[in-house]
Amino acid sequence: MDYNDQIKNRVKRIEGQLRGILRMMEENKDCKDVITQLSAARTAIDRTIGVIVSENLVECVQKANENDEKSMEELVKEAVNLLVKSR
């Protein structure tokens, strides 16, 4: 799968969030603020996973149509399994 610049930028933003959280911890910031930022980072990661899985599914469906390798049902099941594993 080709990871485009948009996906890479999402991960870079998450990386920045995590660095900020670590800095907050080192500065002994209030735990509510740290938890809020951790929750935001987790949400960003979940959304990035969703984007990657959906783009992968589209790519796999296109290839399957060209090559008749797997049925649509199998491809959808694989995508759902990826999402379930990410939880």
Gaussian input, Z-matrix of N, CA and C with variables (Angstrom, degrees):
# hf/3-21g

backbone

0 1
 N
 C     1     B1
 C     2     B2     1     A1
 N     3     B3     2     A2     1     D1
 C     4     B4     3     A3     2     D2
 C     5     B5     4     A4     3     D3
 N     6     B6     5     A5     4     D4
 C     7     B7     6     A6     5     D5
 C     8     B8     7     A7     6     D6
 N     9     B9     8     A8     7     D7
 C    10    B10     9     A9     8     D8
 C    11    B11    10    A10     9     D9
 N    12    B12    11    A11    10    D10
 C    13    B13    12    A12    11    D11
 C    14    B14    13    A13    12    D12
 N    15    B15    14    A14    13    D13
 C    16    B16    15    A15    14    D14
 C    17    B17    16    A16    15    D15
 N    18    B18    17    A17    16    D16
 C    19    B19    18    A18    17    D17
 C    20    B20    19    A19    18    D18
 N    21    B21    20    A20    19    D19
 C    22    B22    21    A21    20    D20
 C    23    B23    22    A22    21    D21
 N    24    B24    23    A23    22    D22
 C    25    B25    24    A24    23    D23
 C    26    B26    25    A25    24    D24
 N    27    B27    26    A26    25    D25
 C    28    B28    27    A27    26    D26
 C    29    B29    28    A28    27    D27
 N    30    B30    29    A29    28    D28
 C    31    B31    30    A30    29    D29
 C    32    B32    31    A31    30    D30
 N    33    B33    32    A32    31    D31
 C    34    B34    33    A33    32    D32
 C    35    B35    34    A34    33    D33
 N    36    B36    35    A35    34    D34
 C    37    B37    36    A36    35    D35
 C    38    B38    37    A37    36    D36
 N    39    B39    38    A38    37    D37
 C    40    B40    39    A39    38    D38
 C    41    B41    40    A40    39    D39
 N    42    B42    41    A41    40    D40
 C    43    B43    42    A42    41    D41
 C    44    B44    43    A43    42    D42
 N    45    B45    44    A44    43    D43
 C    46    B46    45    A45    44    D44
 C    47    B47    46    A46    45    D45
 N    48    B48    47    A47    46    D46
 C    49    B49    48    A48    47    D47
 C    50    B50    49    A49    48    D48
 N    51    B51    50    A50    49    D49
 C    52    B52    51    A51    50    D50
 C    53    B53    52    A52    51    D51
 N    54    B54    53    A53    52    D52
 C    55    B55    54    A54    53    D53
 C    56    B56    55    A55    54    D54
 N    57    B57    56    A56    55    D55
 C    58    B58    57    A57    56    D56
 C    59    B59    58    A58    57    D57
 N    60    B60    59    A59    58    D58
 C    61    B61    60    A60    59    D59
 C    62    B62    61    A61    60    D60
 N    63    B63    62    A62    61    D61
 C    64    B64    63    A63    62    D62
 C    65    B65    64    A64    63    D63
 N    66    B66    65    A65    64    D64
 C    67    B67    66    A66    65    D65
 C    68    B68    67    A67    66    D66
 N    69    B69    68    A68    67    D67
 C    70    B70    69    A69    68    D68
 C    71    B71    70    A70    69    D69
 N    72    B72    71    A71    70    D70
 C    73    B73    72    A72    71    D71
 C    74    B74    73    A73    72    D72
 N    75    B75    74    A74    73    D73
 C    76    B76    75    A75    74    D74
 C    77    B77    76    A76    75    D75
 N    78    B78    77    A77    76    D76
 C    79    B79    78    A78    77    D77
 C    80    B80    79    A79    78    D78
 N    81    B81    80    A80    79    D79
 C    82    B82    81    A81    80    D80
 C    83    B83    82    A82    81    D81
 N    84    B84    83    A83    82    D82
 C    85    B85    84    A84    83    D83
 C    86    B86    85    A85    84    D84
 N    87    B87    86    A86    85    D85
 C    88    B88    87    A87    86    D86
 C    89    B89    88    A88    87    D87
 N    90    B90    89    A89    88    D88
 C    91    B91    90    A90    89    D89
 C    92    B92    91    A91    90    D90
 N    93    B93    92    A92    91    D91
 C    94    B94    93    A93    92    D92
 C    95    B95    94    A94    93    D93
 N    96    B96    95    A95    94    D94
 C    97    B97    96    A96    95    D95
 C    98    B98    97    A97    96    D96
 N    99    B99    98    A98    97    D97
 C   100   B100    99    A99    98    D98
 C   101   B101   100   A100    99    D99
 N   102   B102   101   A101   100   D100
 C   103   B103   102   A102   101   D101
 C   104   B104   103   A103   102   D102
 N   105   B105   104   A104   103   D103
 C   106   B106   105   A105   104   D104
 C   107   B107   106   A106   105   D105
 N   108   B108   107   A107   106   D106
 C   109   B109   108   A108   107   D107
 C   110   B110   109   A109   108   D108
 N   111   B111   110   A110   109   D109
 C   112   B112   111   A111   110   D110
 C   113   B113   112   A112   111   D111
 N   114   B114   113   A113   112   D112
 C   115   B115   114   A114   113   D113
 C   116   B116   115   A115   114   D114
 N   117   B117   116   A116   115   D115
 C   118   B118   117   A117   116   D116
 C   119   B119   118   A118   117   D117
 N   120   B120   119   A119   118   D118
 C   121   B121   120   A120   119   D119
 C   122   B122   121   A121   120   D120
 N   123   B123   122   A122   121   D121
 C   124   B124   123   A123   122   D122
 C   125   B125   124   A124   123   D123
 N   126   B126   125   A125   124   D124
 C   127   B127   126   A126   125   D125
 C   128   B128   127   A127   126   D126
 N   129   B129   128   A128   127   D127
 C   130   B130   129   A129   128   D128
 C   131   B131   130   A130   129   D129
 N   132   B132   131   A131   130   D130
 C   133   B133   132   A132   131   D131
 C   134   B134   133   A133   132   D132
 N   135   B135   134   A134   133   D133
 C   136   B136   135   A135   134   D134
 C   137   B137   136   A136   135   D135
 N   138   B138   137   A137   136   D136
 C   139   B139   138   A138   137   D137
 C   140   B140   139   A139   138   D138
 N   141   B141   140   A140   139   D139
 C   142   B142   141   A141   140   D140
 C   143   B143   142   A142   141   D141
 N   144   B144   143   A143   142   D142
 C   145   B145   144   A144   143   D143
 C   146   B146   145   A145   144   D144
 N   147   B147   146   A146   145   D145
 C   148   B148   147   A147   146   D146
 C   149   B149   148   A148   147   D147
 N   150   B150   149   A149   148   D148
 C   151   B151   150   A150   149   D149
 C   152   B152   151   A151   150   D150
 N   153   B153   152   A152   151   D151
 C   154   B154   153   A153   152   D152
 C   155   B155   154   A154   153   D153
 N   156   B156   155   A155   154   D154
 C   157   B157   156   A156   155   D155
 C   158   B158   157   A157   156   D156
 N   159   B159   158   A158   157   D157
 C   160   B160   159   A159   158   D158
 C   161   B161   160   A160   159   D159
 N   162   B162   161   A161   160   D160
 C   163   B163   162   A162   161   D161
 C   164   B164   163   A163   162   D162
 N   165   B165   164   A164   163   D163
 C   166   B166   165   A165   164   D164
 C   167   B167   166   A166   165   D165
 N   168   B168   167   A167   166   D166
 C   169   B169   168   A168   167   D167
 C   170   B170   169   A169   168   D168
 N   171   B171   170   A170   169   D169
 C   172   B172   171   A171   170   D170
 C   173   B173   172   A172   171   D171
 N   174   B174   173   A173   172   D172
 C   175   B175   174   A174   173   D173
 C   176   B176   175   A175   174   D174
 N   177   B177   176   A176   175   D175
 C   178   B178   177   A177   176   D176
 C   179   B179   178   A178   177   D177
 N   180   B180   179   A179   178   D178
 C   181   B181   180   A180   179   D179
 C   182   B182   181   A181   180   D180
 N   183   B183   182   A182   181   D181
 C   184   B184   183   A183   182   D182
 C   185   B185   184   A184   183   D183
 N   186   B186   185   A185   184   D184
 C   187   B187   186   A186   185   D185
 C   188   B188   187   A187   186   D186
 N   189   B189   188   A188   187   D187
 C   190   B190   189   A189   188   D188
 C   191   B191   190   A190   189   D189
 N   192   B192   191   A191   190   D190
 C   193   B193   192   A192   191   D191
 C   194   B194   193   A193   192   D192
 N   195   B195   194   A194   193   D193
 C   196   B196   195   A195   194   D194
 C   197   B197   196   A196   195   D195
 N   198   B198   197   A197   196   D196
 C   199   B199   198   A198   197   D197
 C   200   B200   199   A199   198   D198
 N   201   B201   200   A200   199   D199
 C   202   B202   201   A201   200   D200
 C   203   B203   202   A202   201   D201
 N   204   B204   203   A203   202   D202
 C   205   B205   204   A204   203   D203
 C   206   B206   205   A205   204   D204
 N   207   B207   206   A206   205   D205
 C   208   B208   207   A207   206   D206
 C   209   B209   208   A208   207   D207
 N   210   B210   209   A209   208   D208
 C   211   B211   210   A210   209   D209
 C   212   B212   211   A211   210   D210
 N   213   B213   212   A212   211   D211
 C   214   B214   213   A213   212   D212
 C   215   B215   214   A214   213   D213
 N   216   B216   215   A215   214   D214
 C   217   B217   216   A216   215   D215
 C   218   B218   217   A217   216   D216
 N   219   B219   218   A218   217   D217
 C   220   B220   219   A219   218   D218
 C   221   B221   220   A220   219   D219
 N   222   B222   221   A221   220   D220
 C   223   B223   222   A222   221   D221
 C   224   B224   223   A223   222   D222
 N   225   B225   224   A224   223   D223
 C   226   B226   225   A225   224   D224
 C   227   B227   226   A226   225   D225
 N   228   B228   227   A227   226   D226
 C   229   B229   228   A228   227   D227
 C   230   B230   229   A229   228   D228
 N   231   B231   230   A230   229   D229
 C   232   B232   231   A231   230   D230
 C   233   B233   232   A232   231   D231
 N   234   B234   233   A233   232   D232
 C   235   B235   234   A234   233   D233
 C   236   B236   235   A235   234   D234
 N   237   B237   236   A236   235   D235
 C   238   B238   237   A237   236   D236
 C   239   B239   238   A238   237   D237
 N   240   B240   239   A239   238   D238
 C   241   B241   240   A240   239   D239
 C   242   B242   241   A241   240   D240
 N   243   B243   242   A242   241   D241
 C   244   B244   243   A243   242   D242
 C   245   B245   244   A244   243   D243
 N   246   B246   245   A245   244   D244
 C   247   B247   246   A246   245   D245
 C   248   B248   247   A247   246   D246
 N   249   B249   248   A248   247   D247
 C   250   B250   249   A249   248   D248
 C   251   B251   250   A250   249   D249
 N   252   B252   251   A251   250   D250
 C   253   B253   252   A252   251   D251
 C   254   B254   253   A253   252   D252
 N   255   B255   254   A254   253   D253
 C   256   B256   255   A255   254   D254
 C   257   B257   256   A256   255   D255
 N   258   B258   257   A257   256   D256
 C   259   B259   258   A258   257   D257
 C   260   B260   259   A259   258   D258

   B1=1.4514
   B2=1.5228
   B3=1.3045
   B4=1.4582
   B5=1.5286
   B6=1.3253
   B7=1.4614
   B8=1.5170
   B9=1.3363
   B10=1.4569
   B11=1.5290
   B12=1.3283
   B13=1.4712
   B14=1.5231
   B15=1.3197
   B16=1.4639
   B17=1.5312
   B18=1.3047
   B19=1.4690
   B20=1.5275
   B21=1.3195
   B22=1.4662
   B23=1.5262
   B24=1.3240
   B25=1.4671
   B26=1.5252
   B27=1.3189
   B28=1.4739
   B29=1.5289
   B30=1.3309
   B31=1.4657
   B32=1.5317
   B33=1.3095
   B34=1.4686
   B35=1.5314
   B36=1.3407
   B37=1.4714
   B38=1.5227
   B39=1.3310
   B40=1.4634
   B41=1.5241
   B42=1.3075
   B43=1.4576
   B44=1.5349
   B45=1.3161
   B46=1.4595
   B47=1.5176
   B48=1.3314
   B49=1.4676
   B50=1.5260
   B51=1.3167
   B52=1.4615
   B53=1.5294
   B54=1.3243
   B55=1.4670
   B56=1.5255
   B57=1.3302
   B58=1.4564
   B59=1.5220
   B60=1.3113
   B61=1.4682
   B62=1.5236
   B63=1.3175
   B64=1.4595
   B65=1.5298
   B66=1.3233
   B67=1.4633
   B68=1.5395
   B69=1.3426
   B70=1.4650
   B71=1.5196
   B72=1.3338
   B73=1.4686
   B74=1.5263
   B75=1.3248
   B76=1.4617
   B77=1.5298
   B78=1.3278
   B79=1.4646
   B80=1.5301
   B81=1.3352
   B82=1.4664
   B83=1.5325
   B84=1.3226
   B85=1.4635
   B86=1.5234
   B87=1.3071
   B88=1.4612
   B89=1.5326
   B90=1.3361
   B91=1.4687
   B92=1.5285
   B93=1.3330
   B94=1.4749
   B95=1.5224
   B96=1.3318
   B97=1.4613
   B98=1.5270
   B99=1.3225
   B100=1.4644
   B101=1.5242
   B102=1.3114
   B103=1.4681
   B104=1.5218
   B105=1.3119
   B106=1.4639
   B107=1.5195
   B108=1.3177
   B109=1.4627
   B110=1.5333
   B111=1.3195
   B112=1.4639
   B113=1.5271
   B114=1.3154
   B115=1.4581
   B116=1.5335
   B117=1.3241
   B118=1.4681
   B119=1.5260
   B120=1.3256
   B121=1.4679
   B122=1.5311
   B123=1.3289
   B124=1.4584
   B125=1.5322
   B126=1.3264
   B127=1.4606
   B128=1.5230
   B129=1.3260
   B130=1.4587
   B131=1.5246
   B132=1.3132
   B133=1.4604
   B134=1.5273
   B135=1.3259
   B136=1.4687
   B137=1.5249
   B138=1.3162
   B139=1.4658
   B140=1.5205
   B141=1.3105
   B142=1.4605
   B143=1.5197
   B144=1.3206
   B145=1.4676
   B146=1.5239
   B147=1.3183
   B148=1.4644
   B149=1.5214
   B150=1.3242
   B151=1.4647
   B152=1.5293
   B153=1.3269
   B154=1.4624
   B155=1.5230
   B156=1.3184
   B157=1.4659
   B158=1.5295
   B159=1.3280
   B160=1.4631
   B161=1.5256
   B162=1.3366
   B163=1.4685
   B164=1.5240
   B165=1.3326
   B166=1.4573
   B167=1.5211
   B168=1.3242
   B169=1.4630
   B170=1.5239
   B171=1.3225
   B172=1.4637
   B173=1.5299
   B174=1.3308
   B175=1.4641
   B176=1.5300
   B177=1.3246
   B178=1.4709
   B179=1.5210
   B180=1.3187
   B181=1.4639
   B182=1.5245
   B183=1.3294
   B184=1.4629
   B185=1.5253
   B186=1.3221
   B187=1.4661
   B188=1.5217
   B189=1.3250
   B190=1.4663
   B191=1.5301
   B192=1.3280
   B193=1.4559
   B194=1.5271
   B195=1.3288
   B196=1.4582
   B197=1.5321
   B198=1.3215
   B199=1.4648
   B200=1.5221
   B201=1.3238
   B202=1.4697
   B203=1.5289
   B204=1.3517
   B205=1.4647
   B206=1.5272
   B207=1.3061
   B208=1.4617
   B209=1.5173
   B210=1.3138
   B211=1.4578
   B212=1.5276
   B213=1.2975
   B214=1.4684
   B215=1.5248
   B216=1.3203
   B217=1.4599
   B218=1.5261
   B219=1.3206
   B220=1.4662
   B221=1.5261
   B222=1.3183
   B223=1.4577
   B224=1.5273
   B225=1.3153
   B226=1.4638
   B227=1.5229
   B228=1.3314
   B229=1.4630
   B230=1.5248
   B231=1.3273
   B232=1.4611
   B233=1.5284
   B234=1.3281
   B235=1.4654
   B236=1.5203
   B237=1.3143
   B238=1.4657
   B239=1.5239
   B240=1.3215
   B241=1.4642
   B242=1.5213
   B243=1.3249
   B244=1.4680
   B245=1.5246
   B246=1.3260
   B247=1.4692
   B248=1.5191
   B249=1.3194
   B250=1.4632
   B251=1.5359
   B252=1.3184
   B253=1.4589
   B254=1.5137
   B255=1.3284
   B256=1.4704
   B257=1.5156
   B258=1.3144
   B259=1.4784
   B260=1.4497
   A1=108.74
   A2=114.82
   A3=121.18
   A4=108.51
   A5=116.33
   A6=120.94
   A7=107.85
   A8=116.37
   A9=120.18
   A10=111.74
   A11=115.33
   A12=120.73
   A13=112.17
   A14=117.81
   A15=121.07
   A16=110.70
   A17=116.92
   A18=120.83
   A19=109.92
   A20=116.58
   A21=119.92
   A22=111.01
   A23=117.17
   A24=120.28
   A25=111.48
   A26=117.21
   A27=120.52
   A28=110.07
   A29=115.57
   A30=119.90
   A31=110.35
   A32=117.13
   A33=120.15
   A34=111.04
   A35=117.03
   A36=119.81
   A37=110.44
   A38=116.29
   A39=120.45
   A40=109.84
   A41=116.45
   A42=120.96
   A43=110.05
   A44=116.93
   A45=120.92
   A46=111.99
   A47=115.61
   A48=119.64
   A49=110.57
   A50=116.97
   A51=121.00
   A52=111.14
   A53=116.45
   A54=118.97
   A55=110.75
   A56=115.81
   A57=120.11
   A58=111.86
   A59=116.16
   A60=120.73
   A61=110.16
   A62=116.25
   A63=120.14
   A64=110.73
   A65=116.12
   A66=120.25
   A67=110.81
   A68=115.78
   A69=119.76
   A70=110.75
   A71=116.47
   A72=120.67
   A73=110.62
   A74=115.75
   A75=119.65
   A76=111.85
   A77=116.05
   A78=121.28
   A79=112.13
   A80=116.23
   A81=123.07
   A82=113.10
   A83=115.70
   A84=120.91
   A85=109.65
   A86=115.13
   A87=122.15
   A88=110.38
   A89=116.06
   A90=120.59
   A91=111.74
   A92=118.25
   A93=120.06
   A94=110.77
   A95=115.63
   A96=119.91
   A97=111.15
   A98=116.46
   A99=120.54
   A100=110.17
   A101=116.84
   A102=121.03
   A103=110.62
   A104=117.02
   A105=120.67
   A106=110.52
   A107=116.71
   A108=120.52
   A109=111.63
   A110=117.50
   A111=120.34
   A112=111.21
   A113=115.71
   A114=120.67
   A115=110.63
   A116=116.22
   A117=120.21
   A118=110.68
   A119=117.14
   A120=120.88
   A121=110.42
   A122=116.67
   A123=120.17
   A124=110.56
   A125=116.61
   A126=120.52
   A127=110.62
   A128=116.54
   A129=120.77
   A130=110.79
   A131=117.26
   A132=121.07
   A133=110.37
   A134=117.00
   A135=120.85
   A136=111.19
   A137=116.61
   A138=119.94
   A139=111.38
   A140=116.78
   A141=120.51
   A142=110.54
   A143=116.57
   A144=120.56
   A145=109.67
   A146=116.81
   A147=121.07
   A148=112.39
   A149=116.67
   A150=120.91
   A151=110.23
   A152=116.26
   A153=120.09
   A154=110.91
   A155=117.53
   A156=120.54
   A157=110.64
   A158=117.34
   A159=119.23
   A160=111.40
   A161=116.58
   A162=118.67
   A163=111.14
   A164=116.34
   A165=120.44
   A166=110.55
   A167=117.03
   A168=120.37
   A169=110.25
   A170=116.44
   A171=119.88
   A172=110.15
   A173=115.67
   A174=120.73
   A175=111.34
   A176=116.54
   A177=120.81
   A178=111.42
   A179=117.38
   A180=120.92
   A181=109.83
   A182=115.93
   A183=118.98
   A184=110.94
   A185=116.77
   A186=120.34
   A187=110.91
   A188=116.99
   A189=120.24
   A190=110.33
   A191=116.16
   A192=119.32
   A193=110.75
   A194=116.30
   A195=120.59
   A196=111.28
   A197=115.95
   A198=120.30
   A199=115.00
   A200=117.65
   A201=122.24
   A202=111.76
   A203=117.12
   A204=120.60
   A205=112.17
   A206=116.73
   A207=121.19
   A208=109.11
   A209=115.20
   A210=119.22
   A211=109.62
   A212=115.26
   A213=120.96
   A214=110.25
   A215=116.24
   A216=120.60
   A217=111.17
   A218=116.88
   A219=120.61
   A220=111.25
   A221=117.04
   A222=121.29
   A223=111.38
   A224=115.97
   A225=119.94
   A226=109.99
   A227=117.52
   A228=120.72
   A229=111.03
   A230=117.19
   A231=120.54
   A232=110.92
   A233=116.50
   A234=120.46
   A235=111.08
   A236=116.19
   A237=120.48
   A238=110.01
   A239=117.63
   A240=120.82
   A241=111.51
   A242=117.27
   A243=120.22
   A244=111.06
   A245=115.67
   A246=119.21
   A247=111.67
   A248=116.44
   A249=120.37
   A250=110.85
   A251=116.78
   A252=120.88
   A253=111.94
   A254=116.84
   A255=120.12
   A256=112.02
   A257=118.77
   A258=121.63
   A259=110.58
   D1=141.35
   D2=177.70
   D3=-93.01
   D4=119.45
   D5=179.18
   D6=-91.07
   D7=110.03
   D8=-175.77
   D9=-74.88
   D10=172.30
   D11=-177.24
   D12=-61.76
   D13=-32.46
   D14=179.76
   D15=-62.52
   D16=-44.08
   D17=179.09
   D18=-67.22
   D19=-44.12
   D20=178.79
   D21=-61.07
   D22=-39.00
   D23=178.20
   D24=-65.25
   D25=-36.36
   D26=175.85
   D27=-58.75
   D28=-45.89
   D29=-178.41
   D30=-66.93
   D31=-37.08
   D32=177.44
   D33=-64.54
   D34=-38.39
   D35=177.05
   D36=-64.94
   D37=-40.70
   D38=177.51
   D39=-62.63
   D40=-42.22
   D41=177.68
   D42=-58.19
   D43=-43.19
   D44=177.40
   D45=-63.56
   D46=-40.34
   D47=176.92
   D48=-59.88
   D49=-45.24
   D50=-177.86
   D51=-65.12
   D52=-38.95
   D53=176.11
   D54=-62.85
   D55=-40.18
   D56=178.00
   D57=-63.89
   D58=-38.80
   D59=178.43
   D60=-64.51
   D61=-44.15
   D62=178.49
   D63=-60.78
   D64=-41.49
   D65=177.65
   D66=-62.56
   D67=-41.41
   D68=177.04
   D69=-59.32
   D70=-41.86
   D71=179.60
   D72=-64.97
   D73=-43.02
   D74=179.80
   D75=-64.59
   D76=-28.64
   D77=178.38
   D78=-90.35
   D79=6.43
   D80=179.27
   D81=54.70
   D82=44.32
   D83=176.92
   D84=-67.99
   D85=162.73
   D86=-179.26
   D87=-57.70
   D88=138.29
   D89=-175.96
   D90=-62.31
   D91=-31.28
   D92=178.67
   D93=-61.79
   D94=-40.70
   D95=179.43
   D96=-67.52
   D97=-39.99
   D98=178.75
   D99=-64.82
   D100=-45.08
   D101=179.53
   D102=-62.75
   D103=-40.79
   D104=178.08
   D105=-58.64
   D106=-44.78
   D107=-179.51
   D108=-70.16
   D109=-37.83
   D110=175.77
   D111=-62.00
   D112=-40.82
   D113=178.59
   D114=-64.16
   D115=-40.49
   D116=178.10
   D117=-64.26
   D118=-40.31
   D119=178.55
   D120=-65.19
   D121=-41.46
   D122=178.81
   D123=-62.45
   D124=-41.93
   D125=178.09
   D126=-62.03
   D127=-42.05
   D128=178.94
   D129=-63.49
   D130=-39.86
   D131=177.48
   D132=-64.87
   D133=-45.28
   D134=179.15
   D135=-59.01
   D136=-42.68
   D137=179.76
   D138=-66.85
   D139=-37.85
   D140=178.18
   D141=-65.07
   D142=-41.25
   D143=175.75
   D144=-58.53
   D145=-45.22
   D146=179.56
   D147=-59.60
   D148=-42.67
   D149=179.03
   D150=-63.41
   D151=-45.74
   D152=-178.72
   D153=-64.00
   D154=-44.91
   D155=-179.66
   D156=-63.69
   D157=-42.87
   D158=-178.13
   D159=-67.36
   D160=-41.25
   D161=177.96
   D162=-66.66
   D163=-36.99
   D164=177.17
   D165=-64.20
   D166=-40.89
   D167=179.87
   D168=-62.61
   D169=-44.39
   D170=179.21
   D171=-60.08
   D172=-45.57
   D173=179.49
   D174=-61.24
   D175=-43.92
   D176=-179.55
   D177=-65.60
   D178=-39.46
   D179=179.72
   D180=-64.92
   D181=-41.78
   D182=178.77
   D183=-63.01
   D184=-43.77
   D185=179.03
   D186=-65.81
   D187=-39.35
   D188=-179.30
   D189=-64.31
   D190=-38.92
   D191=178.09
   D192=-62.69
   D193=-35.20
   D194=-179.77
   D195=-75.51
   D196=-38.80
   D197=-171.61
   D198=-108.40
   D199=-9.80
   D200=-176.31
   D201=52.81
   D202=37.91
   D203=-178.41
   D204=-74.18
   D205=-54.55
   D206=-176.70
   D207=-127.76
   D208=156.06
   D209=177.54
   D210=-76.83
   D211=159.44
   D212=177.71
   D213=-57.80
   D214=-39.49
   D215=-179.49
   D216=-60.55
   D217=-43.24
   D218=178.58
   D219=-63.44
   D220=-41.22
   D221=-179.57
   D222=-64.80
   D223=-42.76
   D224=179.01
   D225=-64.99
   D226=-40.94
   D227=177.86
   D228=-61.18
   D229=-41.02
   D230=178.28
   D231=-62.88
   D232=-41.92
   D233=179.51
   D234=-64.37
   D235=-42.79
   D236=178.48
   D237=-63.61
   D238=-41.07
   D239=178.12
   D240=-62.11
   D241=-38.41
   D242=175.98
   D243=-61.20
   D244=-43.13
   D245=178.97
   D246=-65.35
   D247=-40.64
   D248=179.92
   D249=-65.04
   D250=-41.62
   D251=178.19
   D252=-62.27
   D253=-30.46
   D254=-177.60
   D255=-74.54
   D256=-10.53
   D257=-178.45
   D258=-90.04

